[in-house]
Amino acid sequence: MLISSASVVQMSPQTGFPSARVDLSEANREISQKNSQSPDDLPEENKQQLQKLQQTDREVRAHEQAHLSMASGIAQGGPSFSFVTGPDGKRYAVGGDVQIDVSEVADDPEATIKKAEQIKKAALAPASPSAQDQRVAASATAMMSKAQAEILKKNSPADEGNQSGQSIDFKV
């Protein structure tokens, strides 16, 4: 585990005040050197694997960032990633997700439509949406349709027949 800060303040459990400063920068350098290997020192097969991991990492991060940028206000935190350790000892993102709120807005179909539009935009934001992204977009479209139907139902007269009260007979 790497700790990025140069020092850590340890708190005394009894008083809650700082009890000592511990400098971890040298320990971090040693761990980092042990866990990582220069790409030049790797066999050719591992170099190719490393290049593929680096490309995947860039694509995964860009994909999730695209979701996040369009999910403003409905995102439930930042992106989460799944990682693998490469032959150089570094971690590379190979999968990820952004959690978004996909619930309808209670008793407000107009707001639900706006939210569903945003969900769909967020789902389809990456250059290459995944199958899961496509499913989320389809669910958002269904949410929009349902909300539009609620609006139509609310705005239509109670008697869906002739509004004038007269009856019309159709003969075939």
Phi, psi and omega per residue, in radians:
M1 nan 2.314 3.122
L2 -1.766 2.400 3.086
I3 -1.979 2.134 -2.972
S4 -1.415 -0.417 -3.115
S5 -1.357 2.661 -3.110
A6 -1.286 -0.451 3.122
S7 -2.573 2.775 3.132
V8 -2.209 2.381 3.081
V9 -1.664 2.121 3.087
Q10 -1.594 2.371 -3.115
M11 -1.744 2.415 3.085
S12 -1.284 2.210 -3.129
P13 -1.117 -0.482 -3.101
Q14 -1.358 -0.751 -3.018
T15 -1.822 -0.414 -3.067
G16 1.386 0.099 3.130
F17 -1.761 2.764 3.110
P18 -1.027 2.362 -3.132
S19 -1.905 -0.458 3.141
A20 -2.915 2.759 3.031
R21 -1.920 2.345 3.135
V22 -2.126 2.164 3.132
D23 -1.523 2.047 -3.086
L24 -1.887 0.032 -3.054
S25 -1.082 -0.711 3.132
E26 -1.185 -0.722 3.109
A27 -1.101 -0.700 3.112
N28 -1.078 -0.742 3.133
R29 -1.083 -0.743 -3.136
E30 -1.133 -0.778 3.138
I31 -1.106 -0.762 -3.121
S32 -1.086 -0.735 3.137
Q33 -1.168 -0.639 3.135
K34 -1.228 -0.655 -3.049
N35 -1.505 -0.241 -3.112
S36 -2.077 2.636 -3.119
Q37 -2.262 2.454 3.113
S38 -1.104 2.376 3.108
P39 -1.005 -0.479 3.125
D40 -1.204 -0.421 -3.114
D41 -1.491 -0.082 -3.062
L42 -1.513 2.619 3.019
P43 -1.118 2.769 -3.079
E44 -0.970 -0.725 3.130
E45 -1.030 -0.741 3.140
N46 -1.245 -0.558 3.096
K47 -1.111 -0.722 3.120
Q48 -1.144 -0.728 3.103
Q49 -1.080 -0.720 -3.137
L50 -1.116 -0.758 3.118
Q51 -1.075 -0.721 3.121
K52 -1.121 -0.745 3.112
L53 -1.106 -0.709 3.136
Q54 -1.126 -0.716 3.110
Q55 -1.138 -0.789 3.122
T56 -1.065 -0.748 3.131
D57 -1.021 -0.813 3.134
R58 -1.085 -0.769 -3.114
E59 -1.148 -0.764 -3.131
V60 -1.107 -0.795 -3.129
R61 -1.132 -0.710 3.114
A62 -1.150 -0.707 3.136
H63 -1.043 -0.879 -3.112
E64 -1.213 -0.579 3.101
Q65 -1.160 -0.638 3.089
A66 -1.082 -0.768 3.074
H67 -1.026 -0.878 -3.060
L68 -1.067 -0.706 -3.097
S69 -1.139 -0.527 3.134
M70 -1.595 -0.164 -3.062
A71 -1.746 0.409 -3.129
S72 -0.968 2.188 3.119
G73 1.617 -0.380 3.117
I74 -2.038 -0.117 3.088
A75 -1.269 2.439 3.119
Q76 -1.867 1.140 -3.114
G77 1.815 -3.069 -3.133
G78 -1.523 -3.092 -3.133
P79 -1.195 2.600 3.014
S80 -1.962 2.484 -3.102
F81 -2.200 2.645 2.929
S82 -1.869 2.468 -3.001
F83 -2.147 2.726 2.899
V84 -2.228 2.701 3.096
T85 -1.643 2.200 -3.127
G86 -1.396 3.033 3.132
P87 -1.125 -0.246 3.098
D88 -1.601 0.027 3.115
G89 1.510 -0.013 3.132
K90 -1.650 2.746 -3.140
R91 -1.631 2.404 3.139
Y92 -2.206 2.372 3.114
A93 -1.263 2.262 3.117
V94 -2.138 -0.058 3.118
G95 -2.869 2.818 3.130
G96 -2.962 2.995 3.064
D97 -2.764 2.766 3.014
V98 -2.171 2.126 3.120
Q99 -1.396 2.235 3.080
I100 -2.233 2.683 3.106
D101 -1.408 2.002 -3.120
V102 -1.911 0.331 -3.138
S103 -1.408 2.673 3.072
E104 -1.243 2.751 3.046
V105 -1.517 2.077 -3.050
A106 -1.030 2.269 3.046
D107 0.989 0.471 3.134
D108 -2.558 1.422 -3.092
P109 -1.098 -0.550 3.102
E110 -1.114 -0.778 3.104
A111 -1.164 -0.602 3.099
T112 -1.106 -0.713 3.111
I113 -1.082 -0.798 3.124
K114 -1.067 -0.755 -3.135
K115 -1.147 -0.741 3.129
A116 -1.088 -0.669 3.077
E117 -1.074 -0.728 3.130
Q118 -1.176 -0.699 3.100
I119 -1.045 -0.783 -3.133
K120 -1.107 -0.773 3.115
K121 -1.068 -0.741 3.138
A122 -1.140 -0.710 -3.128
A123 -1.138 -0.655 -3.072
L124 -1.709 0.158 -3.092
A125 -1.105 -0.693 -3.126
P126 -1.133 2.711 3.124
A127 -1.040 -0.629 3.124
S128 -2.207 1.507 -3.138
P129 -1.096 2.450 3.126
S130 -1.364 3.027 3.080
A131 -1.058 -0.702 3.096
Q132 -1.105 -0.716 3.104
D133 -1.053 -0.715 3.130
Q134 -1.119 -0.689 3.116
R135 -1.133 -0.708 3.119
V136 -1.131 -0.730 3.115
A137 -1.094 -0.717 3.118
A138 -1.133 -0.699 3.092
S139 -1.119 -0.656 3.109
A140 -1.150 -0.683 3.093
T141 -1.099 -0.739 3.093
A142 -1.107 -0.682 3.111
M143 -1.092 -0.721 3.108
M144 -1.091 -0.792 -3.127
S145 -1.064 -0.748 3.135
K146 -1.108 -0.761 3.140
A147 -1.157 -0.671 3.096
Q148 -1.120 -0.684 3.100
A149 -1.122 -0.669 3.099
E150 -1.103 -0.709 3.128
I151 -1.130 -0.788 3.124
L152 -1.073 -0.754 -3.140
K153 -1.106 -0.735 -3.130
K154 -1.171 -0.606 -3.089
N155 -1.560 -0.173 -3.137
S156 -1.490 2.639 3.116
P157 -1.162 2.721 -3.105
A158 -1.080 -0.694 3.104
D159 -1.614 1.894 -3.086
E160 -1.395 0.011 3.096
G161 -1.409 -2.626 3.141
N162 -1.231 2.218 -3.077
Q163 -1.280 -0.335 -3.087
S164 -1.403 -0.150 3.131
G165 1.529 -0.110 3.106
Q166 -1.512 2.635 3.100
S167 -1.769 2.631 3.130
I168 -2.200 2.282 3.069
D169 -1.793 2.273 3.047
F170 -1.836 2.192 3.129
K171 -1.953 2.432 -3.140
V172 -1.889 nan nan
